[in-house]
Amino acid sequence: MKNHLPIGACLLLGLAAILILPNLLETFTLMELTIYVIMSILALSLGFIWGYGGILCFGQAAFFGLGSYAYAIAVLNFGESTGAFLIAVLVPTVFALALGYFIFFGRISDVYLGVITLTVTLILFNLINSTSGEQYHIGTAAIGGFNGIPSIPTLNVPGSPDRVLGPEALFMVCVAFLMATYIGLRLLLNSHFGRVVVALRENELRVDLLGYDSRKYKLAAFAIGGGIAGLAGCLFANWGAFTSPTVFSLTQSALVIIWVLVGGVGTLLGPIIGCFFVQWLTSYLGGLGVISPNLLLGVVLIGFVLLLPKGIVSLFGKLRLPARTKPAAKTQHAATSTASAGAKQ
């Protein structure tokens, strides 16, 4: 992990952004930058479970959307954002645990995992999209169907519902959460749990031979990724004070994968860079009206897969260093020795 962005540098950049940018940028520009930060958190959620856990999830938008809707419904019922925020992270985490339990304990292969997660996302999209009648509500919050949920109360100071965060404060909070997510994942990957997760990516069978239950570790990593995506969904609902079934869309699921691929799989910095780059490029060229944003995304994806398969971070030297590669290699060697000893016996 030493070749990744140092924690000290991450803190310095984050604090600089929090203290300087709100005073330099106009509100519109700051709000545009805020959505980049929020989507970077979503990209990190897939960057962790795919790049380090080897779990290619095509349904990260499911957890993103659940976090967004959970916050919207809870805050409209509670009238205060503190409890709603916690629910917005808890609901997708529990959902990921439930879904992951059947996937990993059922020993479903990676191909079918991708199909299942994508199917679940599309089911949620169609389910929420079909709740446009007045009878569809949870407490006082109408689900709204394809119209979505408008006028969502934004985050407030804990315990003070009247002290709502403005655009500048929301930007600071989002940057703080991005820093916390990045640093938290760095520390997690440097722990024993993180080393086992990376070893699973390299060779699941050998890790099982060492006595670890790979299903539990993959389930835990999957749930962590779901919780991080739910956090991003919660912040997204705050950013526009609105959410709709499009948060569950196939486009949103594909975008997350493109961000990680463009930035670089197997890093934590790559998904952030990829998200900022792709979002800025599509916004800029889309504003010019010279090319369709969807066509542009396809061209960008094909170009990076063919010409720069290791992502943008590969341009910076050795930033694409798998977490604890050497310990993982030692784990494989130890597993091989164990298996050989067992065969001799």
C-alpha positions as CSV (number, residue, x, y, z in Angstrom):
1,M,0.0,0.0,0.0
2,K,3.0,2.4,0.3
3,N,2.7,3.3,-3.4
4,H,-0.8,4.6,-3.0
5,L,-1.7,8.2,-2.0
6,P,-0.3,8.5,1.5
7,I,-2.9,9.1,4.3
8,G,-1.2,12.4,5.2
9,A,-1.4,13.6,1.6
10,C,-5.1,12.6,1.5
11,L,-5.8,14.6,4.6
12,L,-3.9,17.6,3.3
13,L,-5.7,17.6,0.0
14,G,-9.1,17.1,1.6
15,L,-8.6,19.9,4.2
16,A,-7.3,22.2,1.4
17,A,-10.4,21.5,-0.6
18,I,-12.7,22.1,2.4
19,L,-11.1,25.3,3.4
20,I,-10.3,26.9,0.0
21,L,-12.7,25.8,-2.7
22,P,-16.0,27.1,-1.1
23,N,-14.4,30.5,-1.0
24,L,-13.2,30.4,-4.6
25,L,-15.9,28.8,-6.5
26,E,-19.4,30.0,-7.4
27,T,-22.3,28.0,-5.9
28,F,-23.2,26.3,-9.3
29,T,-19.6,25.1,-9.8
30,L,-19.3,24.0,-6.2
31,M,-22.5,21.9,-6.5
32,E,-21.2,20.3,-9.7
33,L,-18.0,19.5,-7.9
34,T,-20.0,18.0,-5.0
35,I,-21.7,15.5,-7.3
36,Y,-18.3,14.4,-8.5
37,V,-17.2,13.8,-4.9
38,I,-20.4,11.8,-4.2
39,M,-20.0,9.6,-7.2
40,S,-16.3,9.1,-6.3
41,I,-17.5,7.5,-3.0
42,L,-19.8,5.2,-5.1
43,A,-16.8,4.3,-7.4
44,L,-14.7,3.5,-4.3
45,S,-17.4,1.0,-3.2
46,L,-16.9,-1.0,-6.4
47,G,-13.2,-0.4,-6.5
48,F,-12.9,-2.1,-3.1
49,I,-15.0,-5.2,-3.7
50,W,-13.8,-5.7,-7.3
51,G,-10.3,-4.5,-7.3
52,Y,-9.3,-6.1,-4.0
53,G,-11.9,-8.8,-3.3
54,G,-12.2,-10.0,-6.9
55,I,-16.0,-9.6,-6.7
56,L,-17.3,-8.1,-9.9
57,C,-20.7,-6.7,-9.0
58,F,-22.9,-5.4,-11.8
59,G,-25.5,-4.1,-9.3
60,Q,-23.7,-1.5,-7.3
61,A,-26.5,0.8,-8.3
62,A,-28.9,-1.3,-6.2
63,F,-27.2,-0.4,-3.0
64,F,-26.8,3.2,-4.2
65,G,-30.5,3.5,-4.9
66,L,-31.5,1.8,-1.6
67,G,-29.4,4.3,0.3
68,S,-31.0,7.2,-1.5
69,Y,-34.6,6.0,-1.0
70,A,-34.0,4.9,2.5
71,Y,-32.8,8.4,3.5
72,A,-35.6,10.1,1.6
73,I,-38.3,8.0,3.2
74,A,-36.8,8.1,6.7
75,V,-36.1,11.8,6.8
76,L,-39.7,12.6,5.6
77,N,-41.0,10.5,8.4
78,F,-38.6,11.6,11.1
79,G,-38.4,15.3,10.3
80,E,-34.7,15.1,11.2
81,S,-31.7,13.7,9.3
82,T,-29.5,12.1,11.9
83,G,-31.5,8.9,12.2
84,A,-32.3,8.9,8.5
85,F,-28.6,9.1,7.7
86,L,-27.9,6.0,9.8
87,I,-30.8,4.1,8.2
88,A,-29.6,5.1,4.7
89,V,-26.3,3.3,5.4
90,L,-27.8,0.4,7.4
91,V,-30.5,-0.6,4.9
92,P,-28.1,-1.3,1.9
93,T,-25.6,-3.0,4.2
94,V,-28.2,-5.4,5.5
95,F,-29.5,-6.0,2.0
96,A,-26.0,-6.7,0.8
97,L,-25.6,-9.2,3.7
98,A,-28.8,-11.0,2.8
99,L,-28.1,-11.1,-1.0
100,G,-24.4,-12.0,-0.4
101,Y,-25.3,-14.8,1.9
102,F,-27.2,-16.7,-0.8
103,I,-24.6,-15.9,-3.4
104,F,-21.4,-16.8,-1.5
105,F,-22.7,-19.6,0.8
106,G,-24.4,-21.0,-2.3
107,R,-21.0,-21.1,-4.0
108,I,-22.3,-19.3,-7.0
109,S,-19.6,-18.6,-9.6
110,D,-18.5,-15.1,-10.6
111,V,-20.4,-15.1,-13.9
112,Y,-23.7,-15.9,-12.2
113,L,-22.9,-13.4,-9.4
114,G,-22.7,-10.6,-12.0
115,V,-26.0,-11.7,-13.6
116,I,-27.8,-12.0,-10.2
117,T,-26.7,-8.5,-9.0
118,L,-27.7,-6.9,-12.3
119,T,-31.0,-8.7,-12.2
120,V,-31.7,-7.5,-8.6
121,T,-30.9,-3.9,-9.7
122,L,-33.4,-4.1,-12.6
123,I,-36.0,-5.7,-10.3
124,L,-35.7,-2.8,-7.9
125,F,-35.8,-0.3,-10.8
126,N,-39.1,-1.8,-12.1
127,L,-40.5,-2.2,-8.6
128,I,-39.9,1.5,-7.6
129,N,-41.0,2.7,-11.0
130,S,-44.4,1.0,-10.5
131,T,-45.3,2.8,-7.2
132,S,-46.9,5.9,-8.6
133,G,-50.3,5.7,-6.9
134,E,-51.3,7.4,-3.7
135,Q,-51.6,4.0,-2.1
136,Y,-47.8,3.4,-2.3
137,H,-46.4,5.1,0.7
138,I,-44.3,4.3,3.8
139,G,-45.5,6.3,6.7
140,T,-46.0,9.9,5.5
141,A,-43.6,9.5,2.6
142,A,-45.1,8.8,-0.8
143,I,-42.8,6.6,-2.9
144,G,-43.8,8.5,-6.1
145,G,-43.1,5.9,-8.7
146,F,-41.4,7.2,-11.9
147,N,-41.9,10.8,-10.6
148,G,-39.5,10.1,-7.7
149,I,-39.5,11.8,-4.3
150,P,-39.1,15.6,-4.4
151,S,-38.4,18.1,-1.7
152,I,-36.3,15.8,0.4
153,P,-35.1,17.6,3.6
154,T,-31.3,17.9,3.5
155,L,-28.8,17.1,6.2
156,N,-29.0,19.1,9.3
157,V,-26.8,19.6,12.3
158,P,-27.4,16.5,14.6
159,G,-30.1,17.4,17.1
160,S,-31.0,20.7,15.4
161,P,-33.5,20.1,12.5
162,D,-33.7,23.8,11.8
163,R,-30.0,24.1,11.1
164,V,-29.9,22.7,7.6
165,L,-26.6,22.5,5.7
166,G,-26.2,24.8,2.7
167,P,-24.3,24.1,-0.5
168,E,-20.9,25.0,0.9
169,A,-21.4,23.0,4.1
170,L,-22.7,20.0,2.1
171,F,-19.6,20.1,-0.1
172,M,-17.4,20.0,3.0
173,V,-19.3,17.1,4.4
174,C,-19.1,15.1,1.1
175,V,-15.3,15.8,0.9
176,A,-14.9,14.7,4.5
177,F,-16.8,11.4,3.8
178,L,-14.7,10.8,0.7
179,M,-11.5,11.2,2.8
180,A,-12.9,9.0,5.6
181,T,-13.9,6.3,3.1
182,Y,-10.5,6.3,1.4
183,I,-8.5,6.3,4.6
184,G,-10.8,3.7,6.2
185,L,-10.4,1.4,3.2
186,R,-6.6,1.9,3.3
187,L,-6.5,0.9,7.0
188,L,-8.8,-2.0,6.4
189,L,-6.7,-3.4,3.5
190,N,-3.6,-3.1,5.7
191,S,-5.3,-5.2,8.4
192,H,-5.4,-9.0,8.7
193,F,-8.9,-9.0,7.2
194,G,-7.7,-7.0,4.2
195,R,-4.8,-9.3,3.5
196,V,-7.1,-12.3,3.5
197,V,-9.6,-10.6,1.2
198,V,-6.8,-9.8,-1.3
199,A,-5.5,-13.4,-1.0
200,L,-9.0,-14.6,-1.9
201,R,-8.8,-12.5,-5.1
202,E,-5.6,-14.3,-6.0
203,N,-6.6,-17.9,-5.1
204,E,-9.7,-18.7,-3.1
205,L,-9.0,-22.4,-2.9
206,R,-5.6,-22.0,-1.3
207,V,-7.0,-19.6,1.2
208,D,-9.6,-22.2,2.1
209,L,-6.8,-24.7,2.6
210,L,-5.3,-22.5,5.2
211,G,-8.5,-22.8,7.3
212,Y,-10.2,-19.5,6.4
213,D,-13.8,-19.6,5.5
214,S,-13.7,-17.6,2.2
215,R,-17.5,-17.2,2.2
216,K,-17.5,-15.1,5.4
217,Y,-14.7,-12.9,4.2
218,K,-16.3,-12.3,0.8
219,L,-19.7,-11.7,2.4
220,A,-18.1,-9.1,4.8
221,A,-16.3,-7.3,1.9
222,F,-19.5,-7.3,-0.1
223,A,-21.5,-5.8,2.8
224,I,-18.9,-3.1,3.3
225,G,-19.1,-2.2,-0.4
226,G,-22.9,-2.1,-0.1
227,G,-22.7,0.2,2.9
228,I,-20.3,2.6,1.1
229,A,-22.6,2.7,-1.9
230,G,-25.6,3.4,0.4
231,L,-23.6,6.3,1.9
232,A,-23.1,7.7,-1.6
233,G,-26.8,7.3,-2.3
234,C,-27.7,9.2,0.9
235,L,-25.5,12.1,-0.1
236,F,-26.9,12.1,-3.6
237,A,-30.4,12.5,-2.3
238,N,-29.2,15.5,-0.3
239,W,-27.4,17.0,-3.2
240,G,-30.5,17.5,-5.3
241,A,-33.1,17.1,-2.6
242,F,-34.6,14.6,-5.0
243,T,-34.4,10.9,-5.9
244,S,-36.1,8.8,-8.6
245,P,-35.9,5.2,-10.0
246,T,-33.0,6.3,-12.3
247,V,-30.7,5.6,-9.3
248,F,-31.4,1.9,-10.0
249,S,-30.9,2.2,-13.7
250,L,-28.7,0.1,-15.9
251,T,-26.9,3.2,-17.0
252,Q,-25.9,3.9,-13.4
253,S,-24.6,0.4,-12.9
254,A,-22.6,0.6,-16.1
255,L,-21.1,4.0,-15.1
256,V,-19.6,2.7,-11.9
257,I,-17.8,-0.1,-13.8
258,I,-16.5,2.4,-16.4
259,W,-15.2,4.7,-13.7
260,V,-13.2,1.9,-12.0
261,L,-11.9,0.6,-15.3
262,V,-10.8,4.0,-16.6
263,G,-9.2,4.9,-13.3
264,G,-7.5,1.5,-12.7
265,V,-8.7,-1.7,-11.1
266,G,-6.8,-2.7,-8.0
267,T,-6.3,0.7,-6.5
268,L,-8.3,3.1,-4.3
269,L,-7.0,6.2,-6.1
270,G,-8.0,4.9,-9.5
271,P,-11.8,4.9,-9.1
272,I,-11.7,8.5,-7.8
273,I,-9.6,9.7,-10.7
274,G,-11.7,7.7,-13.2
275,C,-14.9,9.1,-11.8
276,F,-13.7,12.7,-12.0
277,F,-12.3,12.3,-15.5
278,V,-15.3,10.5,-17.0
279,Q,-17.9,12.8,-15.3
280,W,-16.0,16.0,-16.4
281,L,-15.5,14.7,-20.0
282,T,-19.1,13.7,-20.5
283,S,-20.3,17.0,-18.9
284,Y,-18.0,19.1,-21.0
285,L,-18.6,17.4,-24.4
286,G,-22.2,16.9,-23.7
287,G,-22.6,20.6,-23.1
288,L,-21.0,21.3,-26.5
289,G,-23.7,19.1,-28.1
290,V,-21.2,17.6,-30.6
291,I,-21.5,14.0,-29.4
292,S,-24.0,11.8,-27.5
293,P,-22.8,11.2,-23.9
294,N,-23.7,7.5,-24.2
295,L,-21.7,7.2,-27.4
296,L,-18.8,9.0,-25.7
297,L,-18.9,6.6,-22.7
298,G,-18.7,3.6,-25.1
299,V,-15.7,5.1,-27.0
300,V,-13.9,5.9,-23.7
301,L,-14.5,2.4,-22.4
302,I,-13.3,0.7,-25.5
303,G,-10.3,3.0,-25.8
304,F,-9.1,2.4,-22.3
305,V,-9.6,-1.4,-22.4
306,L,-7.6,-1.6,-25.7
307,L,-5.0,1.1,-25.2
308,L,-4.7,1.5,-21.4
309,P,-6.0,-1.6,-19.7
310,K,-4.4,-0.7,-16.4
311,G,-6.2,2.6,-16.2
312,I,-5.1,6.2,-15.7
313,V,-3.1,5.4,-12.5
314,S,-0.8,3.2,-14.6
315,L,0.6,6.5,-16.0
316,F,1.9,7.4,-12.6
317,G,4.3,4.5,-12.3
318,K,3.6,1.9,-9.6
319,L,0.4,3.3,-8.2
320,R,-1.4,0.2,-9.2
321,L,0.1,-2.0,-6.5
322,P,-2.2,-4.8,-5.2
323,A,-2.7,-4.5,-1.5
324,R,-0.2,-6.7,0.4
325,T,0.9,-8.6,-2.7
326,K,3.9,-10.2,-1.0
327,P,1.8,-11.5,2.0
328,A,-0.7,-12.8,-0.5
329,A,2.1,-14.6,-2.3
330,K,3.3,-16.0,1.0
331,T,-0.2,-17.2,1.8
332,Q,-0.3,-19.1,-1.5
333,H,3.1,-20.6,-0.8
334,A,2.0,-21.7,2.7
335,A,-1.2,-23.2,1.3
336,T,0.8,-25.1,-1.3
337,S,3.1,-26.5,1.4
338,T,0.2,-27.4,3.6
339,A,-1.5,-29.2,0.7
340,S,1.7,-31.1,-0.2
341,A,2.3,-32.2,3.4
342,G,-1.3,-33.5,3.6
343,A,-0.8,-35.4,0.4
344,K,2.4,-37.1,1.7
345,Q,0.6,-38.1,4.9
